[in-house]
Amino acid sequence: MPRYADTERQSLADLLLTVGPDAPTIIPEWAARDLAAHLVTRERRPDAAAGLLLPPLRRHGERVQAAVAARPYPDLVDQIRRPPRWSPLALPPLHELVNLLEYFVHHEDLRRGRSDWQPRQLPAGEQAALFKRVPTMARLALRRFPAALLIQAPEHGEATAGAGGEQLRMVGSPGELIMFLFGRQRVARVQLVGPPALTERLRSAKLGI
């Protein structure tokens, strides 16, 4: 079975080395070094990674990530490239389930930090793997959004989401839909069809899980 999470991981590590630690990402407060530190912390410091979900631990997580970011940049990239074997996320089924989106989205965060970026032509299998995550992501990210959304990825399928109300349609490739649903609306190349006020509200909504 193809392991697209591994492909995204290695491609991101290559790009991190190519662009250098000070390269911009689409996350305003993060350069490439900060992105690398986030990924290392997430995999190697579960005590700090918990701060991503648990507000009482957030300050601890930020301190740990800052300390990780201070390490030599090539070492950080090497740790991304070679994940720890002891991590539960290293188990093949869980690795693909959890890490495909993590590494795809952060790879794109770095790619799209440059003004001359263009969408990648992803393998059909990876597009299909990404689309499998779209229905669940959409239900979680848009559960309170006041519209009835139809989300379409031509040649892959469609999903529905939203709290109900006016009709709104979102069309894009699986990768672009994932970027949108992860709160990267500004750089996600999707088409929104519906009332202008509603589409603008969706483009500026705080999305993500």
PLY file of the C-alpha trace (Angstrom):
ply
format ascii 1.0
element vertex 209
property float x
property float y
property float z
element edge 208
property int vertex1
property int vertex2
end_header
0.00 0.00 0.00
1.42 3.44 -0.90
2.49 5.45 2.12
1.81 9.00 1.07
2.55 10.32 4.55
6.15 9.19 4.10
6.32 10.84 0.69
5.07 14.15 2.12
7.45 13.87 5.07
10.54 13.36 2.88
9.50 16.03 0.37
8.94 18.53 3.17
12.36 17.70 4.67
13.97 18.26 1.27
12.22 21.61 0.89
13.16 22.71 4.41
16.83 22.21 3.56
16.45 23.91 0.18
14.79 27.10 1.42
16.65 27.46 4.72
15.52 28.25 8.29
14.33 31.81 7.65
12.07 31.06 4.70
8.49 32.30 5.16
5.46 30.09 5.56
1.82 31.06 5.21
1.55 31.09 9.02
2.42 34.70 9.93
4.43 33.96 13.07
6.29 30.96 11.68
9.36 30.72 9.49
10.67 27.37 8.25
12.59 26.82 11.50
9.41 27.25 13.56
7.53 24.83 11.33
10.31 22.27 11.71
10.33 22.73 15.50
6.57 22.19 15.64
6.85 18.88 13.80
9.75 17.65 15.94
7.94 18.63 19.14
4.75 16.92 18.01
6.47 13.60 17.40
9.17 13.55 20.08
7.70 15.48 23.01
4.16 14.20 23.67
4.07 16.16 26.93
4.48 19.38 24.95
2.39 18.31 21.96
-0.59 17.96 24.30
-0.57 21.74 24.57
-1.95 21.90 21.03
-5.24 20.52 22.36
-5.22 21.33 26.08
-5.06 25.07 26.92
-3.60 24.53 30.44
-0.55 22.91 28.83
-0.17 25.45 26.04
2.48 27.56 27.73
4.58 24.50 28.50
4.27 23.41 24.88
5.36 26.82 23.65
8.43 26.78 25.89
9.44 23.33 24.71
8.92 24.24 21.05
11.02 27.40 21.46
13.84 25.31 22.95
13.56 22.83 20.09
13.68 25.67 17.55
17.00 26.82 19.01
18.72 23.59 17.99
20.85 23.45 14.82
18.49 23.58 11.86
19.98 20.58 9.97
19.42 18.46 13.09
15.75 19.43 13.18
15.30 18.47 9.54
17.08 15.17 10.14
14.71 14.40 13.02
11.74 15.11 10.77
13.15 12.80 8.13
13.73 9.96 10.63
10.79 9.73 13.05
11.26 7.93 16.38
10.44 4.23 16.26
8.93 4.31 19.75
6.18 6.76 18.79
2.65 5.31 18.46
2.40 7.42 15.31
5.09 5.23 13.75
2.71 2.26 13.53
1.90 1.95 9.80
-1.95 2.21 9.91
-1.92 5.07 12.44
1.01 6.75 10.71
-0.87 7.04 7.44
-4.14 7.97 9.11
-2.71 10.77 11.27
0.39 11.97 9.46
-0.79 12.25 5.87
-2.79 15.40 6.60
-0.20 16.78 9.02
2.66 16.56 6.55
0.63 17.44 3.47
-0.74 20.63 5.05
2.59 21.73 6.51
4.39 20.95 3.25
1.94 23.27 1.54
2.31 25.87 4.34
5.97 26.12 3.37
5.49 25.86 -0.40
2.81 28.55 -0.43
4.85 30.97 1.64
6.54 32.00 -1.61
4.82 34.31 -4.07
5.58 32.12 -7.09
4.01 28.90 -5.80
1.82 26.77 -8.02
-0.41 23.80 -7.11
1.27 20.43 -7.33
0.07 17.69 -9.63
-0.46 15.01 -7.01
-0.70 11.30 -7.88
-4.25 10.08 -8.29
-3.80 7.73 -5.35
-2.75 10.53 -3.03
-5.66 12.69 -4.17
-8.00 9.80 -3.38
-6.38 9.30 0.03
-6.80 13.00 0.80
-10.42 12.99 -0.29
-11.22 10.17 2.14
-10.48 12.68 4.90
-12.66 15.45 3.44
-16.11 14.35 4.74
-14.95 14.01 8.35
-12.88 17.21 8.18
-15.82 19.10 6.68
-18.28 17.91 9.33
-15.91 18.95 12.12
-14.68 22.25 10.67
-18.09 23.43 9.43
-20.41 21.95 12.04
-21.55 25.40 13.21
-21.40 27.23 9.90
-24.91 28.55 9.07
-25.36 27.03 5.63
-26.01 23.73 3.89
-22.73 23.03 2.11
-22.20 20.67 -0.76
-18.48 19.96 -1.16
-17.39 18.51 -4.50
-14.08 17.16 -5.76
-14.53 16.32 -9.46
-13.69 12.67 -10.20
-13.44 11.90 -6.49
-16.84 12.48 -4.92
-18.77 14.87 -2.73
-19.69 15.47 0.89
-22.16 17.57 2.83
-21.57 19.71 5.90
-22.81 22.76 7.75
-25.54 23.56 10.23
-28.19 24.04 7.55
-29.73 27.08 5.96
-28.87 28.68 2.63
-27.26 26.52 -0.02
-23.54 26.87 -0.65
-21.29 24.81 -2.90
-17.52 24.38 -2.65
-15.60 22.85 -5.56
-11.92 21.95 -5.69
-9.36 19.19 -5.86
-8.99 17.10 -2.68
-5.74 18.81 -1.70
-7.23 22.28 -2.07
-10.32 21.28 -0.09
-8.10 19.99 2.73
-6.16 23.26 2.80
-9.41 25.24 2.96
-10.87 23.10 5.74
-7.66 23.41 7.74
-8.13 27.18 7.83
-5.87 28.02 4.90
-8.68 29.65 2.91
-6.48 32.52 1.77
-4.27 30.23 -0.30
-6.72 27.42 -1.11
-7.80 27.38 -4.74
-11.44 26.40 -4.45
-14.58 27.77 -6.06
-17.44 28.88 -3.82
-20.89 29.17 -5.36
-23.64 30.79 -3.35
-24.78 34.11 -1.83
-21.81 36.53 -1.87
-22.14 37.48 1.80
-22.13 33.83 2.79
-19.16 32.90 0.63
-17.18 35.83 2.05
-18.09 34.79 5.58
-16.81 31.27 4.85
-13.55 32.54 3.40
-12.84 34.49 6.59
-14.22 31.95 9.09
-11.90 30.34 11.63
-11.73 26.76 10.44
-9.78 23.69 11.49
-10.37 21.05 14.11
0 1
1 2
2 3
3 4
4 5
5 6
6 7
7 8
8 9
9 10
10 11
11 12
12 13
13 14
14 15
15 16
16 17
17 18
18 19
19 20
20 21
21 22
22 23
23 24
24 25
25 26
26 27
27 28
28 29
29 30
30 31
31 32
32 33
33 34
34 35
35 36
36 37
37 38
38 39
39 40
40 41
41 42
42 43
43 44
44 45
45 46
46 47
47 48
48 49
49 50
50 51
51 52
52 53
53 54
54 55
55 56
56 57
57 58
58 59
59 60
60 61
61 62
62 63
63 64
64 65
65 66
66 67
67 68
68 69
69 70
70 71
71 72
72 73
73 74
74 75
75 76
76 77
77 78
78 79
79 80
80 81
81 82
82 83
83 84
84 85
85 86
86 87
87 88
88 89
89 90
90 91
91 92
92 93
93 94
94 95
95 96
96 97
97 98
98 99
99 100
100 101
101 102
102 103
103 104
104 105
105 106
106 107
107 108
108 109
109 110
110 111
111 112
112 113
113 114
114 115
115 116
116 117
117 118
118 119
119 120
120 121
121 122
122 123
123 124
124 125
125 126
126 127
127 128
128 129
129 130
130 131
131 132
132 133
133 134
134 135
135 136
136 137
137 138
138 139
139 140
140 141
141 142
142 143
143 144
144 145
145 146
146 147
147 148
148 149
149 150
150 151
151 152
152 153
153 154
154 155
155 156
156 157
157 158
158 159
159 160
160 161
161 162
162 163
163 164
164 165
165 166
166 167
167 168
168 169
169 170
170 171
171 172
172 173
173 174
174 175
175 176
176 177
177 178
178 179
179 180
180 181
181 182
182 183
183 184
184 185
185 186
186 187
187 188
188 189
189 190
190 191
191 192
192 193
193 194
194 195
195 196
196 197
197 198
198 199
199 200
200 201
201 202
202 203
203 204
204 205
205 206
206 207
207 208
